[in-house]
Amino acid sequence: MSELKELLDQLELTEDNRLMLGEVAMIMMPAWFFSGILTRVKEYAGDQTAARVYYDAGYEGAYNWAKVQLEKGLKGRQVMAQYLGSMTTRGWGRFEIVEFDQAAGTGLFRFYNSAVALQQGDIGQAICLWVPGALVGAYQAIMESEGSELKVQSRETGCLAQGREFCEFVVEPEG
């Protein structure tokens, strides 16, 4: 709970009604609203396009967030832990770093109580489409900051929306 209190203390509603977390403009929304957008994108654009849209958006958001943390002096696993911790505190669900090998470009991550997967229910398919891109975005920012040219990819290997206990993601080198 102290993380939530810390987050709330950092939020500011400006005179022009922008919700700011430091230098980052934020938007609060119900989980059902985000889940509904995801469902409509899948419905109108198809599963592959939706997966690409959310992957790329997750990548960009996490990459930019990680760059800010790197500028603050965090490094490697600290950056990933801070990013995933901030996602947890903001209500997406609880992330856990099971494995993190920056030099090898590998990792295993678990995501408990995904707000979107819980909203969707057991639909028999992975639904946390933004998380693989987010993991890669944060990973790439971390590796680039230390001069690594290794490129990584990520995939969801199991999802709460498939009746699993948690969502799970693997990060590994491309190719």
N, C-alpha and C positions, 0 to 999 in steps of 0.2 A: 504494500500500500504506500510505502514511502516514495516509490517511483512515481506513482500517480500524483501524489501531493507535489513532488518536485516538478512534474510536467505542468500541473495546473498553475503553479507559481510562476512558470515561465511563459504562460499564455497571456497575451495582451490583446484586448479589443481596442483598435485604434479609433480615433475620432471619425474616420471615414468608414467605420464598421468593417474593417479587415481584421480577421483573427490571425495574429502573428505568433509564431513560436520562434523567438529570436528573429532572424532575417527571413524565415520561411513562412509564406502565407499558407494558412491551413483552412480546410473546410470540414465541418463536422456534419455527418450524415448518418441516418439509420442504416444498419447492416442490410435491411431489406431493400433499401434504395440502390445501394451498390450491387447487390445480388440481382436485382431486377435489370439493371443496365447490362450486367454480364449476360444474363439470360437473353435479352433482346439482341445483343450483338451476335451471340451464337445463332439465334433464330434467323436473323436477317442476313448475316454475312457467312454463316456456316462455321462449323467447328474449327477448321484449319485457319481461317482468317481470324476468327476470334482469338484462338490461341496465339497467333502471331502478334495481334494488336496488344493483347495483355502482356505477353512476354516482353515486347519492345517497350511498352510503357513502364513495366516493372523495372526493366534494365535501366532506363533513363532516370527514373526516380531514385533508385538505389545508388546508381553511379554518382549522381549529383550530391546525394546525402552523404555518401562515403567521402567524397572530395572535401566537403565541409569538415568532417571529422578528422581527416588527414591534416587539414590546415590547422586544426586545433591541437595537433601533436599526437593524436592516437596513431597506432600502427597495427598492421596485420590483424590478428584475431580480435584485438581490442575494437577495431573499427567494425568488424562483423558483429561482435557481441553488442556494441552500442546500437547499431542499426536494428538488429533483430529485437533488442530490448525496447527500443523506441516503438517498434511495430506492436510489440506485446502490450506496452503501456497504453498505446492509443486504441486498443480494443480489437485488434485483428485476430487474436488468439495468442497462445504461448509458444514461442519458438525455443528450440533447444539445439545447441551445436553438439552433435554426437561425435563427429570427427572433423578435423580441420587441418589439412596439410598444405600450407601455402606453397611450399617449394614444389610439391608434386601437382598442385592445382586440383586437389581432390577434397571432397567434404561430404558429410552425411548430416542432414538436418531433419529434425522432426518439428511438426507444427500441430499442437494440440488445440482442440476447440476452435478450429477455424470458423470465424464468424460467418463467412460465406457458405462453407460446407454445411454448417449447422442450419443455416437459413434454407439451403437447397434440400437438405434431407438426403436420405439414401437413394440416390438416383442412378447408381451403378456405374458412374464414371468420375474421373478426376475433374475437379472443378476449380482448383486454386491456380488458375491460369497465369496470374501475375507473379507468383512466387518464384518459379524457375528463372525468369528474367531478372527479378530483383536480386536473387542470389548471385547470378552471373555479373550483374552490374556492380554490386559491392565488391565481389572478388576481383574483377578487372581493375577497378580503381585502386584497390590495395596492391595488386601485383604491379601495375604501371608505376605506382609511387616508389617502388623499389627496383625499377628498371627491368622487370621481367617482361618478355614479349610473348609468353605463353598465353594462349587463348583457351578459355574454358566454356563448357556448356552445362546445362542442368536439365533435369527431367524429374517429373513427379512419378515416384514408383508405387505410390499407394495413397489413397485419399479417404478421409472420414466419410465423404459422400459416396464411397464404394462400400460402406459398412465396416471400414477399418477403425481401429482404436485411435489412430492419428494419421495425419498426412506425413509423407516422407519424401525427401528430395535428395538426389545424388548430384554432386558437382564433379566433373571430370574434364580432362583435357579434350579439346576438339579433335575429331578425326578418328 
